[in-house]
């Protein structure tokens, strides 16, 4: 794998340069420049998915113009339909558009890594000393700034996308369905997609169709099913081999249960981390007894106040699983092993969804 957008020998790339990125735009962004940006994003990505998406909107669309508004929204819509953390997957998608597989891997890993490192230390503090109140207080000071960033981004995106009665009606209807009726988030997104298709067939146009960049979308060759099969086999091997090796080397302990729980969670987290937290909490607290209800609440508070996706709460749970039942390992080594195994099986599917589906979404956008 060379990791370039134009390398057709790479089974995970599917489009030639003129369709995988805007002409002259992606090639004009040096990889090292993008790498430094993804690292900075991972360090400052507080505020959950809304704040993280707001940061990418402000930086990548408005300031740097590495991706136009239309493609950004296409990518965001796709990522919001997927299980897993949508902001991390959006960064992975944009990284893939800019620099192929290596760009997607860099964006996704650096989006997660700083927060995972911080949460690993905080998990140890909580397990060994049981007091993270001061840390929580420090991070809580950042929250008002995050609220301002989110509000600013909502205003900017709203001005660009809610320019006609149909778009405004869809936005109001979606808000009421979420807030008042409790309709599941994926159902709302799918219903909006159906309404958009129907409106298009009837000759109505939402304002999103007139976003900047609409005329520059070029159709590349449609990726075939063979590519999807190759990507699936690659990721199946990336799951089976390292996980099997880890289970053999770690021996007795909660490792098999960690793999089963968090792999399942990675595929059912539609609607964001909040949708899957009750499932994880019930299994971890009541089912396996890895941590107490107080520890689970503390995990959520820490994940909310540290950079990175909220689903990093699973890392805290994995650490406590390994700490409290390390098998033949010392508690700290067991906690680190539990964290690492949890992170791997939680985020590997995220990369699979993007690398498998992104070329088809690019074709659909065209």
N, C-alpha and C positions, 0 to 999 in steps of 0.2 A: 504494500500500500504506500503510495507516495503522498496521499493527502491533498492533492490538488484537484480543483473542480473539473479540470479538463481531462483527467486521466481516466479513460474509459476502461482500463484494466482493473480499476478498483471496484469491487462488487458493491460497495456502499455509496459510490457516487453514481448519479444517473443522468446527469445533464451536461452538455457541452458548455464551455465558458459563456457563450452568448445567451444561454437560457438559464444557467444556474445563478447568474448575477447580472446586474445592470451593466451594460457595456462600459468599460473603463472605470466603473465605480469600485468593484471588489478588488481588481488588480491594483488600484491606486492606494489601497490600505495595506501598508507593510504588516507582515504577520507579527513582528515584535511590537508594533504599535497597538495592534488589537490585543495581543497577549497582556500588555501592561494595563489596557483598559479593563479587560475581564478580571484581572487581579484586583484592580481598584474597586470595581463593581462588587466583587465578593466581599471586600472589606467594609463597604458602606451600605450594603443592601439590607438595611433595617426596614421594618414596617410591614412585613408580610408581602404577599403578591401584589397588592395594589401599589404600595410604595416602590417595590422593585420594578414593576412595569412602568411606573411613572419615571423612574430614573432612566430607564432605557429609552423611553419616548423622548425625554428631554435631551439625552446625550446622542443617541444614534440617529434619530430622525431630525430633531430640530437643530442641534449644534453641529455635529460632525457630518450629518447627511450621508451616513454609510448605507442607509436603506431608506426608501421613500415611504410615505405614509400608507399608501395602499398596500404594499407588500408587508409592511409591519403589521397592519390590521389583519391581513390574510393569515400571517404566521400566528398572530395572537389568537384568532378564532380557532385555528387548528389545534393549538396547544390547550385551549380551554376545553376542547372536546375530549382530550386524552386523560387517562388516569395519571396521577402524579402531579408534582408541583409545576404549575403552568409557567411561572416566571423563569425557573431554571430551564425548562424546556424551550421557552422562547429565546433565551440566551443561546442555548445549544443550536437552535434552528438558525439564528442570525450568524453565529460563528460558522456553521456549515455553509451558509450562502457566501460568506466572505472568503473562506479558505478551505472548504471541503471538510473531510473527516477530521483532520488535525485541528481545524478551526472549531468544529463542533465539540470535540473532546476538550480542547483548552477552555472554551467558554463554559461548558457544563461543569467540568472539574473545578475550575477556579471560582465558579459561583458558589459551590458547596464547601470547598476545602477550608477557607478561613473560618466560617461559622462552625464547621465540624471540629476544627482544632480548638476553638474557644470552648465549645460545648463539652469536649472531652475533658478539658481541665476543670470545668465547672461540675461535671459529673463526678470526677474524683473528689472534689471538695465536698460535694453533697454526700457522697457515699462514706468518705473517711471522717468528715467533720460535721456534716449535717447542718451547716450554716452558710447560706449563700445570700443572705438578706442584703448585705452591703453591695454585692455585685449587682443584684436586681435593682437596687436603688440607683446605682450609677447608670445602668442602661435605661432606666425609666426616664432619666432626664432627656434622652434623645427623642422620646415619643412626640412631644409637641412639634418638633421640627419635621418629623415624618408626616404628621397630620397636614402641615402646611404644604409639603411636597405633593402629597396625594391630592389635596384640594386643587392645587395649581394644575396638576396634570389632568384631572378630570375636566376642569374648565377648558383647557386647551384642546383635548380630544373631543369634548362635546361640541365645541364651536366648529370643528372640522367635519364631524360625522352626523350631526343632528341638524341638517339644513333643509329638511322638507317635512311635511306633515306625517308621512308614513314612518320615517325614522323616529320622529318624536313620539308618535303613538306606540311604536315598538318599545322604545326605552321606558315610557311610563308604564306600559302593560307588564314589561318584565320586572320592573321595580315592585309593582303591586303584587304580582304573582309570588315573588320572593318574600316580600316583607309581610303581606297580609294573609296570603293563602298557603304559604309554606310549600309551594311547588318545587320539586327537586330541580336543582340547577341544570343538569343535562337535559331534562325535558324542556326547559325554557329555551335553551340554545337550539335544540332540534326543532322546536316549534317555530322559532324565529327564522331558521334556515328554510323551512317549508313555506312560511309566509313570503320570504324573499324570492324564492323560486316562483311561487304563484304570481307575485306582483310583477316579476320580470316577464312571465308568459303573457300577462295581461297588458304589457306595455308600460307599466309603471316603473319608475326608476328611483331607488334610494339615493341619497346624496353621496353615499360611499362610492357609487360608481363613477363619480366625477372627481375623486381625490387626486392630488398631484401624483403623477407617475402612471396613471391609468393607460396613457397612450404608449408608454415605453415597454409594456409587458410583451415579451416575444415568446412565441410557442416553440419549444424544442421538441425533439422526438419523444414520444410517450415511452416511459420506462416500462419494460415488460415484466411479466410475472416471474420470469427466471431470476431477475435481479432481487425481487422480494424473497424468493426462496433461498438465494445465496445469503442475503442479509440475515434471514431467520436462522439458517444453519450456523453462521458465524456466531451469532449471539447465544444460540443454544449451547455451543461448545464453550463460549466464555462463561456461561453459568455453570454447566455441568462439571467441567474439569477443575476449576479453582475451588468450587464449593465441595466437591468430593474430596479433593486433596486436603482441604481445611478440616473436614469432618474426621478424616483418618488421622491427621497429625494432632488434633486437639484431644481426641479420645473422648472419655466420658464427660458429660456435662450437658448444658442446655442447648448445645449448638444446633442440633437437628430441629428443635422446636423454634429456635430463632430463625433459621432458614425458612421453615414452613410458614411461620406467622408473617414475616415481613415480605416474603415473596408474594404471598397471597394479598397482603395489603397493597403492594406496589401495583397490582392489577385491578384493584377495586376502589382506588381512591378517586373516583369521579366526584366532582364538586369540591375538590380541595381537601386539605389535611383535616379540617374540622369534620368532614363527613366520615372519615375513617377513625378518628380519635376514640369514639365510644367503643368501637370494635377492638382496637388495640388495648385500650384501658381495661376492658372486661377480660380479655385474654391474659394480659400481663399481670393484673392485680388479682382477679378472682380465679382465673384458670391455672396459671403457672405459679403465682405467688412470688414473682420476681421482685416486686416492690410494693410499697403501701399506697393507699389512696393519696396520702399527703405527698409522697414522693412523686406520684403521677401528676398532681397539680403543680408541684414545683417544676417538673419537667416542662410542662406547657408554658409556665411563666418564663422560664429561661429561654426556651425556643422562640417565644414571642419577642424577647428583648435582645437577642443576639442576631448578628447578620446571618443571611442565608435563608433557605426555605423553611417554613414552619414544620415540614415533615421531618426535620432533623430531631424532633422530639423522639422519634424512634431510636435514634442513637443513644439517648439518655436511658431509654428502656433497655436496650441491648447491653449497655455498660452495667447496669444494675443486675441484669440476668447473669452476666459473667462474673461480676463481683461477688454476688451472693451464692453462686453455685459454680465455682471455677474448676471443679474436677481436680485434676492433678496439678493445676497451675496455682501460683500465688494469686491472691484476690486482684491485685492491680493488673497483672498479666491477663487474668480472666476477663476483667472489665475491658481492657483494650481489645482483646480478641473479640468479645461480644460486640463492641462498637464497630470494629472493622467489618465483621461479618454482616452486621445489620446495614451498614452503609452500602456495602457491595450489592446485596440482594435488593435493597430499596431503590438504588439509583441506576443500576444496570438496565432495567426495563425502560427507564426514561430515555436513555440514549437509543435503545432499540426502536422505540416509537418514532423518534425524530428521523433517524437515519433510514428507517424503512419507509416512512410516509412522506417525508419532505419533498422528494422529487415529484410525487404524484400531486401534492398540493401546488407546487410550482406550475405544473402542467395545467391543473384545474384553474389556477389564477389567470393563466394565459387564455 
